[in-house]
Amino acid sequence: MLTALAIRDVVLIERLDLALGRGLTVLTGETGAGKSILLDSLGLALGGRAEQGLVRAGAEQASVAAVFAPPAGHPVFAVLTEQGIEPEDELVLRRVVARDGKSRAFVNDAPVGVALLRRLGAMLVEVQGQHDQMGLADPATHAGLLDAYGVPPGLRVAVAADHRAWRAAVVALEAAREAIAQALREEEWLRHAVEELTALAPREGEEAELATERQRLQQGEKRAEALAAAIAELNPRERRSSGPAAALRAAGRALQRLLPAQSTEAVNPAAPAIAALERAEEALAEAETLLSRLADEAEADPRLLERAEERLFALRAAARKHGVAVVELPGLRDSLRARLEALDGGTAQVEALEMAAAAALRAFAASCQKLSEARRKAAEKLDRAVGRELPPLKLERARFTAAVVPLAERAWGAMGADDVRFLIATNPGQEPGALAKIASGGELSRLMLALKVVLAGGSTVPTLVFDEVDSGIGGATAAAVGERLARVAENVQVLLVTHSPQVAARGAAHWRVAKQVAKGRAETRVEVLSGSERQEEIARMLAGETVTDAARAAAGSLLGAA
């Protein structure tokens, strides 16, 4: 419900802070005192139109903040979460209007668009006035209100579930048809691609294996080349220059010639060098043997490397062609093959999905039929209930009708297959029409009151505002209006602007709106009345300018009766 309203610099209001409670709160005051300013201010906080004329003379901006305490589980919390606003126990809707007419909107001090403010406001407050009607006058709310009044909840749940199932079946059918149509357009390419990828036969992880094998073979080839070069240096049979072995042998022969010819037993002075050369020749021979053995073990097969590279390049070329990574080629082949198989067996699949969609539609239509029957029964019951409320409200010639009209199949939805409209005929012989178009302002307000009495508890809106619902009536009719407003206020918070003493006497709280002149400027103020003050105000409403003792007695009688 609305717990507080803070108004700053709006028209004749400089500063006003109001605290509101449950039940029926009545606002009274002379014409022109500023009661409409209070409602306009509230409307501004609820996302209403902002105008330059709202800013009080001499002020730079006007602001209004409306504080709400929504009941647990109220739909407004879901909207806040959807918008990324942290829900709190209190919800503050605030609007600031600059002198140039530009406005800013806030929810719990977070800046938001006016559209969100309007959306939240419609969920929290319903206004029924002489010129502005919301809520019950909106045809979009009628089906939900009728269902809440007299339709078993399980029927709505079943219709919504069957609608989801039908839509899911239709989506699956449309997807299958589109897949087949797409496949038909690509059939030749699909067959060629599947044949190509099947012949290529890519394996999972094959690219990594081939890359590793290629690197190993390339390194082996480099090792073989290095060993061959080393052996060629040691054994230059295919080279013109002599190798180290020949050089060692030549050096040894040259040193042998140092032995004197006349003494065969003389020691050659180069003997140590000769021995060293012989050892070097033996070591060289051993190195050559070892290198030859390594070369035999590391012999590279260029055909293996060539085959590995050809396979790797073929995989990468196929991946580039299809715009995927190499690792995705097996999955691509399988998906293309599935599309081709779907094309081959697509007719049977579509036929099966068509049967499933038709069955889902029949189930949904059956659920809608049950809901429609329940709605028609509830509509008859609602017509009678509202009809009983109309005569006491001086609408005895009016005829209310809750019309349940079948919709075309293309318009069926989660709410069923009906267009539910609340219609009214205010005069005999008149065809029922839309509430807002047929009834006058006062008639419409009283009709809304009758509906609210009957539909108590059907709406999730916790606060109702009635602006002069008692316009043009008095006596017993006004008393009937007051009694019904009090009944509605047992379930929701009601804020009422009234000129009727019979209605004002029914209020649980009573505010008097008055215009005062201070320092040469007019200003609207609100006084909370109780006891004798309240009796005096109701007496003024009864008697006019001169309040008599008889008027005070009558006011006391009204308060006592209420």
Order of alpha helices (4+ residues) and beta strands (2+ residues): beta-beta-beta-alpha-beta-alpha-beta-beta-beta-alpha-beta-alpha-alpha-alpha-alpha-alpha-alpha-alpha-alpha-alpha-beta-beta-beta-alpha-alpha-beta-alpha-beta-alpha-beta-beta-alpha-alpha
